[in-house]
Amino acid sequence: MPPTERFAAIDVGSNSIRCLIAERGDDGHLHVIDDLKDQPRLARGLAATGRLSDAAIERAIEALGRMKQAAERRGATRVALVATSAVRDASNGADFAERVKREIGIPLEVIDGETEARLAFLSVREHFAIVRGRTIVADIGGGSLELVLAVGGMVEHVVSLPFGAVRMTEQYLSDHRPPEGAVRRLRSAVRQRLRRALVAREWNGAKLYGSGGTFTNAARVAAFRDQGSEPTGGVHGGTLSLAELQRILEWLSTLSLEERLKVGGLNPERADIIVAGLAVAAEVLERFDARGVTVSAFGLREGLLLHLATPTDEQQPSRAKALRRFADRCRTDRRHVEQVLRLSKRLFDTLGKHLGCVPADWELLEAAALLHDVGQLVSYKSHHKHSYHLIAHAESLPFSPRDRLLVAVISRYHRSRPPTKKHPEFAVLEPEERARVRRIAALLRVADGLDRGHVAAVEAMKIRVMPGRLLIDVVPRLATTDLKLELWGAKRKADLLEKLLEKEVMVRPAVVAETKKAAS
C-alpha cells in the first residue's frame, strides 16, 4: 500500500506565523499531524512606518527555518508558503519575500485579500455543513478583515477590509488601557466602512462563522466566565452570542494590559490586541443583524492544506461534467439549461462566422449556457448579477482564472441590458475581451429567450442571413404548441445581435412546410 502523502501549509500573517502539517486520511479528510506557531508580529509599527521592521523580519526568518525543517522531517512532499496583509502592504514586502526564497529555499506567495478570504472559507466549508442557505464567514487577522458571503456553499461575494487586530490597535488604541472614547471611535470607523462596502439587507439573518484568534479567544473567555474553564472539546463549533461578545469587549476595554494578561481563557500573546479584534467582530455581527457567531478553530492554513490536496488536472472530471455538477449544486433548472445549450450550439454553428467567432468561443458559450442561471440560488431578482459573482468565485470550474471571468461576464449578460462600459465588470476587460463577450453574449441572449417558458418548446430553427435582416424561423416541439412566449422572449433579447450584425432580427414561427422539413 503506497504511503499517505503529506502536505505542509505555512501562513505568514500580520500577527503570527503558523505551520500545519497534515495527511489525507482513509475517511477523505485531512488530519493534522503537527502544528507549529511563532509570533514575530510583522505588522507591528507598519501603520506608522509603512515597512516591516528589521527585528520582526529576523524573527520571521528564524521561525520559517524551523518550520521548514519540521515539514521535511515529517515527510511533507508539498509545502505551500503564503503571506498576507502585513507583507502585502509593506513597502519592503517584496524584499522580505526575496530573502525568504533565498535563505529558506521556498517561494513565498504574497496573496491578495480575496484569496485569503477564499482559503478561510474552504476551511469552514470542510468542517461545517454549509450546503444550504446563506452563510457568512468572517476572518479577522492581524492586518485585515476578510468576509465571504455564500449561498448553498457557493461563494457569491468576497470583501477584504483593513480591519486587522494589530492594525486597529495601532491606529486607535494602545497596548495598555484604551484611551477614553477610543473603542467608540474605532467602532464608528469600522461601521461606516462596512456600510459603504456591503449592502447587508439580503444577508441579514445568515449563518455567521468566525475564523481567527479573535473569535476563538472570545469564546474561551466566555467559557471561563461562565463555567471557570474551557469546554472539554474546545471552542470549535461553539456559539458566541452578540450580547456576550459585547459584554466581554466592554469588560476587557476597562482593564490594563497587565490585568488582561491574567484573564482566564485569553492567550497572553493576544492580550494587547484583543480589544480591537472584538470591536471589529461586534461591528460585523451588528452589520448583518446576527444574534451570534459560530466559532471555527480552523482558518487560512487549513484552507491552504485543502487547496494543496485538491486533485490534479488529470484527476478532475471532464469539463462538461464539472459544469453540470456546478449547475446542479446551484439547483438550476436542468431542462432549461440543456435546451439553452442546444439552441446556443445551433446559433453558434450558423452565425458564429458572421460575428467573427473562433472555435475557442464555443467553450465559453457552452459554459455560459449551462451556468447562466446559477444566480437564482441567491435570488431571482438580479440573478444575472448573482450568476456573475458565483461563477467568478468558483475556482473549481475547469477554466483558467481569466476564462472563468469571461464566462462569468457572459452569463451576467444573458438578460437585462446588454454590455456597456458603465458596468465595472465589463469595463475592466481588455478591448478584445469586451468584443468577445459581446458576440458570445449576443447568441446566449437569443437562445435563452427562445426558452422563455422553461419547457423546451422549441424543436428546431431555420436560420437565414439575408441583406439587411436575419430570419429565425422557429419549429415547435409539438404541432399544437403555442410559441408566442418564446418568440417574444427571443425578439426582446435580439438587441445585441442586431447591433453586431447590423441587421434586423426577425423571429417567427416556421410555416408548415418548413416545419416538416426541419423536423425530418
C-alpha positions in Angstrom: 0.0 0.0 0.0 1.5 3.4 -1.0 2.4 5.8 1.8 -0.1 8.5 2.5 1.0 11.9 1.0 1.7 14.6 3.5 1.3 18.4 3.0 2.6 21.4 4.9 1.0 24.9 4.8 2.8 27.9 6.3 0.9 31.1 6.8 3.0 34.3 7.3 0.4 36.5 9.0 0.4 40.0 10.3 0.5 38.8 13.9 1.8 35.2 13.8 3.3 32.5 11.6 1.7 29.1 11.7 2.7 25.8 10.1 0.3 22.9 9.7 1.4 19.5 8.5 -1.3 17.1 7.6 -2.1 13.9 5.6 -5.3 12.8 3.9 -7.0 10.0 5.9 -9.0 7.0 4.7 -12.1 9.0 5.5 -11.1 11.5 2.9 -10.5 14.3 5.4 -7.2 15.9 6.2 -5.7 15.0 9.6 -3.2 17.4 11.2 -0.1 15.6 12.5 1.9 18.7 13.6 1.2 22.3 14.4 3.9 25.0 14.9 3.4 28.6 15.8 5.5 31.7 16.3 4.6 35.3 16.8 7.1 37.7 15.2 4.4 40.4 14.9 5.3 41.5 11.4 2.6 44.2 11.4 4.0 45.9 14.5 4.8 49.5 13.5 3.7 49.0 9.9 0.9 51.6 10.1 3.3 54.3 11.2 6.4 53.4 9.0 4.9 51.5 6.1 7.7 49.0 6.5 8.4 45.6 8.2 10.8 46.2 11.0 14.3 44.6 10.8 13.7 42.9 14.2 10.4 41.4 13.0 12.0 40.2 9.8 14.8 38.4 11.7 12.2 36.7 14.0 10.2 35.6 11.0 13.2 34.2 9.1 14.2 32.2 12.1 10.7 30.8 12.6 10.4 29.9 9.0 13.7 27.9 9.1 12.3 25.8 12.0 9.1 25.2 10.2 10.7 24.1 7.0 12.9 21.7 9.0 9.8 20.3 10.7 8.0 19.8 7.4 11.0 17.9 6.0 11.3 15.7 9.0 7.6 14.9 8.9 7.9 13.8 5.3 5.8 16.6 3.7 6.2 16.3 -0.1 4.4 19.5 -0.9 4.9 22.8 1.0 3.0 26.0 0.4 4.2 29.2 1.9 1.9 32.3 1.8 2.0 35.8 3.3 -1.0 38.0 3.9 -1.8 41.6 4.8 1.5 42.8 6.5 3.8 41.6 3.7 1.3 42.7 1.1 1.1 46.2 2.4 4.7 46.8 3.4 7.0 48.8 1.1 9.7 46.3 1.7 7.4 43.3 1.4 9.0 42.2 -1.9 12.5 42.4 -0.4 11.3 40.2 2.5 9.8 37.7 0.1 13.0 37.5 -1.9 15.0 36.9 1.3 12.7 34.1 2.3 13.2 32.4 -1.1 17.0 32.9 -0.9 17.5 31.7 2.7 14.6 29.3 3.3 14.5 27.8 -0.2 10.7 28.0 -0.6 9.0 30.7 -2.7 6.8 33.0 -0.6 3.5 33.8 -2.4 2.0 37.1 -1.3 -1.7 36.5 -1.7 -4.4 39.2 -2.0 -7.3 39.7 0.3 -9.8 37.8 -1.8 -7.5 34.7 -2.0 -7.0 35.0 1.8 -10.8 35.0 2.3 -11.3 32.1 -0.1 -8.9 29.9 1.8 -10.6 30.7 5.1 -13.9 29.8 3.5 -12.5 26.4 2.3 -11.6 25.6 5.8 -15.0 26.5 7.2 -16.8 24.5 4.4 -14.7 21.5 5.3 -15.8 21.5 9.0 -19.4 22.7 8.8 -22.4 21.7 6.8 -23.0 24.9 4.8 -24.5 23.4 1.7 -27.9 25.1 2.3 -29.0 28.7 3.0 -26.9 31.8 3.3 -23.6 31.8 5.1 -21.1 34.5 6.1 -17.5 33.7 7.0 -15.6 36.4 8.9 -11.9 36.0 9.3 -10.1 38.6 11.5 -6.4 38.6 11.1 -3.7 40.9 12.3 -3.9 43.2 9.3 -7.2 42.7 7.7 -10.8 41.5 7.9 -12.0 39.1 5.3 -15.7 38.4 4.6 -17.0 35.7 2.4 -20.8 35.7 1.6 -22.0 32.4 0.2 -25.3 30.7 -0.8 -25.7 26.9 -0.7 -22.0 26.6 -0.1 -21.1 28.6 -3.2 -19.2 31.9 -2.9 -21.2 34.9 -4.0 -19.2 37.9 -2.7 -15.8 38.5 -1.1 -14.7 41.6 0.7 -11.3 42.4 2.2 -11.0 45.4 4.6 -8.0 46.8 6.5 -9.5 46.0 9.9 -7.0 43.6 11.4 -6.5 43.4 15.2 -2.9 44.6 15.1 -3.6 47.4 12.6 -6.6 48.7 14.5 -4.8 48.6 17.9 -2.0 50.8 16.5 -4.4 53.2 14.8 -6.9 53.7 17.6 -5.9 52.1 20.8 -2.8 51.4 22.8 -1.1 48.2 24.1 -2.3 49.1 27.6 -5.6 50.6 28.7 -7.5 52.1 25.7 -7.9 55.9 26.0 -11.3 57.4 26.7 -13.6 57.1 23.7 -11.0 55.2 21.6 -13.1 52.0 21.2 -16.1 54.1 20.2 -14.1 55.8 17.5 -12.7 52.5 16.2 -16.2 51.0 16.0 -17.6 54.1 14.3 -14.9 53.9 11.6 -15.4 50.2 11.0 -19.2 50.7 10.9 -19.1 53.4 8.3 -16.7 51.5 6.0 -18.8 48.3 6.3 -21.9 50.2 5.3 -20.1 51.5 2.2 -18.7 48.1 1.3 -21.7 45.9 1.8 -25.4 46.0 1.2 -26.3 43.8 4.1 -30.1 43.6 3.6 -30.1 40.3 1.7 -27.7 38.8 4.2 -29.5 39.7 7.5 -30.1 36.5 9.4 -27.5 34.5 7.5 -25.5 31.9 9.5 -22.3 33.6 10.6 -19.0 31.8 11.2 -16.0 33.5 12.9 -12.5 32.4 12.0 -9.3 33.6 13.6 -7.8 34.2 17.1 -10.2 37.0 18.0 -13.2 34.6 17.9 -11.6 31.6 19.5 -10.2 33.7 22.3 -13.5 35.4 22.9 -15.2 32.0 23.1 -12.6 30.7 25.6 -13.0 33.9 27.8 -16.8 33.4 27.7 -16.4 29.8 28.8 -14.1 30.7 31.7 -16.6 33.5 32.8 -19.5 31.0 32.6 -18.0 27.8 33.9 -14.5 28.5 35.0 -12.7 26.5 32.3 -12.5 25.8 28.6 -15.0 23.3 27.2 -13.7 19.7 27.2 -13.9 19.5 23.4 -12.6 23.0 22.8 -14.5 26.0 21.4 -14.6 24.9 17.8 -18.2 24.7 16.7 -19.5 26.6 19.8 -21.7 29.7 19.5 -20.9 33.1 21.0 -23.8 35.5 21.3 -23.6 39.1 20.3 -24.6 40.1 23.8 -21.8 38.1 25.4 -19.3 39.4 22.9 -20.3 42.9 23.7 -20.0 42.3 27.5 -16.5 40.8 27.0 -15.5 43.8 24.9 -16.7 46.3 27.4 -15.1 44.4 30.3 -11.6 44.0 28.6 -11.5 47.6 27.4 -11.6 48.7 31.0 -8.6 46.6 32.0 -4.9 47.4 31.7 -2.6 45.1 29.8 -1.3 43.6 33.0 -4.9 42.8 34.1 -5.8 41.3 30.7 -2.8 39.0 30.9 -4.5 37.3 33.9 -7.9 36.8 32.2 -8.8 33.2 32.1 -9.1 31.8 28.6 -7.3 34.7 26.9 -4.0 33.8 25.2 -1.4 36.2 26.7 0.2 36.7 23.3 -3.1 38.2 22.2 -3.9 40.3 25.3 -2.6 43.6 23.7 -4.7 43.3 20.5 -7.9 41.5 21.7 -9.9 44.7 22.3 -9.5 45.9 18.7 -10.3 42.4 17.4 -13.5 42.2 19.5 -14.6 45.7 18.4 -14.3 44.7 14.7 -16.2 41.4 15.4 -19.0 43.2 17.2 -19.5 45.6 14.2 -19.6 42.7 11.8 -22.3 40.9 13.8 -24.3 44.1 14.1 -23.9 44.9 10.4 -25.5 41.5 9.5 -28.1 41.7 12.3 -26.6 38.4 13.7 -27.5 37.3 17.2 -24.4 35.2 17.4 -21.4 33.7 15.7 -20.3 30.0 15.3 -16.6 29.8 16.1 -14.2 28.0 13.8 -10.9 27.0 15.2 -9.6 26.5 11.7 -8.7 29.1 9.1 -6.5 30.1 6.3 -3.8 27.4 6.9 -6.4 24.6 6.8 -7.8 26.1 3.6 -4.3 26.2 2.1 -3.9 22.5 3.0 -7.2 21.6 1.3 -6.0 23.6 -1.7 -2.8 21.6 -1.8 -4.7 18.3 -1.5 -7.0 19.1 -4.4 -6.8 16.6 -7.2 -4.6 17.4 -10.1 -6.0 18.4 -13.6 -5.6 14.8 -14.7 -7.8 13.6 -11.9 -10.5 16.2 -12.4 -13.8 15.3 -14.2 -14.4 16.4 -17.8 -15.2 20.0 -18.4 -18.9 19.3 -19.3 -19.3 17.1 -16.3 -17.8 19.7 -13.9 -20.0 22.4 -15.4 -23.2 20.4 -14.9 -22.2 19.4 -11.4 -21.7 23.1 -10.5 -25.1 24.0 -12.1 -26.8 21.2 -10.1 -25.2 22.4 -6.9 -26.8 25.7 -7.6 -30.1 24.0 -8.2 -30.6 25.3 -11.7 -33.4 24.1 -14.0 -31.6 21.3 -15.8 -34.1 21.0 -18.7 -33.9 24.7 -19.3 -30.1 25.0 -19.4 -29.8 21.9 -21.6 -32.3 23.5 -24.0 -30.4 26.8 -24.0 -27.2 24.8 -24.6 -28.7 23.0 -27.6 -30.1 26.3 -29.1 -26.8 28.1 -28.5 -24.9 25.4 -30.4 -27.3 25.8 -33.4 -26.9 29.6 -33.3 -23.1 29.4 -32.9 -22.7 27.0 -35.8 -24.7 29.2 -38.2 -24.0 32.7 -37.0 -20.5 32.4 -35.4 -18.6 33.1 -38.6 -20.7 36.2 -39.3 -19.9 37.5 -35.8 -16.2 36.7 -36.0 -16.2 33.9 -33.5 -13.4 31.4 -33.3 -13.6 27.8 -32.2 -12.5 28.6 -28.7 -15.5 30.8 -28.2 -17.7 27.8 -28.2 -16.1 26.6 -24.9 -17.1 29.9 -23.2 -20.6 29.8 -24.7 -21.1 26.2 -23.7 -20.2 27.1 -20.1 -22.3 30.2 -20.0 -25.3 28.3 -21.4 -25.1 25.7 -18.6 -24.3 28.2 -15.8 -26.2 31.4 -16.7 -29.0 30.8 -14.2 -26.9 29.8 -11.2 -27.5 33.1 -9.6 -31.1 32.1 -8.9 -29.6 30.2 -6.0 -29.2 33.7 -4.3 -32.5 35.2 -5.6 -34.4 35.5 -8.8 -34.2 39.3 -8.7 -31.0 40.4 -10.4 -30.0 36.8 -10.7 -27.8 37.6 -13.7 -25.6 39.7 -11.4 -25.5 36.9 -8.8 -24.5 34.4 -11.6 -21.6 36.7 -12.3 -20.3 36.6 -8.7 -20.9 32.9 -8.2 -19.0 31.9 -11.4 -16.2 34.4 -10.9 -15.5 32.9 -7.5 -15.9 29.3 -8.5 -12.3 28.1 -8.6 -13.4 24.5 -9.1 -14.6 25.3 -12.6 -12.2 23.8 -15.3 -11.1 27.2 -16.7 -8.2 29.5 -16.3 -9.0 32.4 -14.0 -9.3 34.7 -17.0 -11.6 32.4 -18.9 -13.7 31.9 -15.8 -14.1 35.6 -15.5 -15.2 35.8 -19.2 -17.8 33.0 -18.6 -19.0 35.0 -15.6 -19.3 38.2 -17.6 -21.1 36.5 -20.5 -23.5 34.9 -18.1 -24.2 38.2 -16.5 -25.5 39.5 -19.8 -27.9 36.7 -20.6 -30.7 39.0 -19.6 -31.4 42.7 -18.8 -29.3 45.4 -20.5 -26.5 44.5 -23.0 -22.8 45.1 -22.1 -21.7 48.7 -21.5 -18.5 50.2 -20.2 -20.6 51.8 -17.5 -20.7 48.3 -15.8 -17.4 47.9 -13.9 -17.2 44.1 -14.5 -17.3 44.8 -18.3 -15.1 47.9 -18.2 -12.1 46.2 -16.6 -11.8 43.8 -19.6 -9.3 44.3 -22.4 -10.8 45.6 -25.7 -10.5 42.2 -27.4 -12.2 40.6 -24.4 -15.0 43.0 -24.5 -15.6 42.2 -28.2 -15.5 38.5 -27.4 -18.1 38.9 -24.6 -20.4 40.9 -26.8 -20.5 38.3 -29.6 -20.9 35.3 -27.3 -23.5 37.1 -25.1 -25.5 38.0 -28.3 -26.0 34.4 -29.1 -26.7 33.4 -25.5 -29.4 36.0 -25.1 -31.4 34.8 -28.1 -31.0 31.1 -27.1 -32.2 32.0 -23.5 -35.2 34.0 -24.9 -36.2 31.0 -27.1 -36.9 29.0 -23.9 -38.6 31.8 -22.0 -41.2 29.4 -20.7 -38.6 26.8 -19.5 -40.5 23.9 -21.2 -38.2 23.2 -24.2 -41.0 24.1 -26.6 -38.6 24.8 -29.5 -37.6 21.8 -31.5 -35.5 23.4 -34.3 -34.7 26.6 -36.1 -34.2 27.6 -39.7 -31.7 30.5 -39.8 -31.2 32.6 -42.9 -28.8 35.6 -43.2 -30.1 38.0 -45.8 -29.2 41.5 -46.8 -30.4 43.8 -44.1 -32.1 41.1 -41.9 -31.7 37.9 -40.2 -34.6 35.4 -40.2 -35.0 32.8 -37.5 -37.9 30.6 -38.2 -38.8 28.5 -35.1 -40.2 25.0 -35.2 -42.3 23.8 -32.2 -41.7 20.5 -30.5 -45.4 19.7 -30.9 -47.6 21.0 -33.7 -50.1 22.2 -31.2 -47.6 24.2 -29.1 -48.1 28.0 -29.0 -44.7 29.7 -29.3 -45.8 33.3 -28.6 -43.9 33.4 -25.3 -40.7 32.0 -26.9 -40.9 34.3 -29.9 -41.4 37.3 -27.7 -38.5 36.3 -25.4 -36.1 35.9 -28.3 -37.1 39.1 -30.0 -36.6 41.1 -26.8 -33.1 39.7 -26.4 -32.1 40.1 -30.0 -30.9 43.7 -29.5 -27.3 42.9 -29.1 -27.3 40.5 -32.1 -28.9 43.1 -34.2 -26.3 45.7 -33.3 -23.4 43.4 -34.0 -24.7 42.1 -37.3 -26.2 45.5 -38.3 -29.3 43.6 -39.4 -32.9 43.4 -38.2 -33.5 40.1 -36.5 -36.9 38.6 -37.2 -38.0 35.7 -35.0 -41.2 34.0 -36.3 -43.0 30.6 -36.4 -42.0 28.4 -39.3 -44.6 27.7 -41.9 -46.0 24.2 -42.0 -43.9 23.0 -45.0 -40.7 24.3 -43.4 -41.7 22.7 -40.1 -41.9 19.3 -41.6 -38.6 19.7 -43.4 -36.7 21.0 -40.3 -38.1 18.2 -38.2 -37.2 15.4 -40.6 
